[in-house]
Amino acid sequence: MAFFCGLIAHGGRKESRHPATSRLVVAAVVGSLAYCLMYLGYSLFKEVLAGSSFDAALIVMYTKAGATLLNAVIADVIAVPFYWALHRALQKGGLLKG
């Protein structure tokens, strides 16, 4: 998840230029969707390994999907403004260049 976010937000650049807000939003959404897919896939796999039938495991996954997607939306709404606030604070404290 963090790999996808960083790759999109910074575009593979190693210099410390800060990304545009639009790139941050896309990075947050893609990262959240990657997390959701990985978590739901893990849940499905775990249920099948635990002995549940595939249909029962799908039902468990579907019940988790709503809460997982809601958490992703809330996290994305919070993450981008938090990035800018943290970025400014680190710059003021002399801990970040740019």
N, C-alpha and C positions, 0 to 999 in steps of 0.2 A: 504494500500500500504506500509506504513512504517513498519507495523507489519511483513509483508512477507519479506521485505528487511532485517530487523533486525534479524529475525529468521534464515534466510539463511546465512547472513553474519557472524553472531556470533554463530550460531548453538545452541542457548539456553544457552550459557555460560554467567555467570554473571561477571567473571573476565574481566579485561580490555585488554586482549591480542588482538592485531590487526589481522584481518582476512587476509587470502591469497588473492592475486589479483584475482585469478580465482573465489573464493567465492564472491568477490565484484561484479564481472562482472555478475555472475549468479543472484545474489541478485538484481542488478540494472535492469536486463532484466525481471525477474519475477515481480518485483515491477511495472515496466512500463507497462507490459502486464495486471497486475491486475488493474492498473489505467485505461487503455484503455477500458477494459471490463466494469468496473464500470461506467465510463463516458458515454460510448456508450449505456449501458443499461439504465442509467438515462435519456439520451436524448430521447431514444425510449419511455420510460415510460411517460416523460413529454409531448411529442408530442401527444401521445394517450390521455392523460388526458386533453390536450388542445382542443381536439375535432377532431384531424386529424384521418383519417382512418389508419388502421395498415399498409397498403401498402405505404401510403404517409409518415408515420413515419419511415418506413424502408428506404425509399429513403433519408430522412434527415439524418438518421444514417449512411448510406453508404457514403454520401457526407462528413460527419465529420470524417469518419474512416481514410481516407488518411492523412489528416492533423494531426490527433491525433497520428497515428503511426509514421509519420515523426518526430513529436515533441518528441516522446518516444525515437526514435533512437538518435536524437541529444542530448537529456538529458542524455542518457546512455553513449555516447561518452565523454561528459563533466564530468559526475558525478564521475567516478572512478579516473581520475587524480586529480580532485578537492579534493576528499577524502584524497588522500595521501599528497597533498600540505597542506591542513588544519590540518591533523594529525601531520605533522612535525612542523608546526607553533605552534600548541598548546603544543607540547612537548618542544620546545625551550622556550616558554613563561612560562613553569612550570605549565601549567594548565591541563596537561594530563600525567598520569603515563604510563609507558610501553614503 
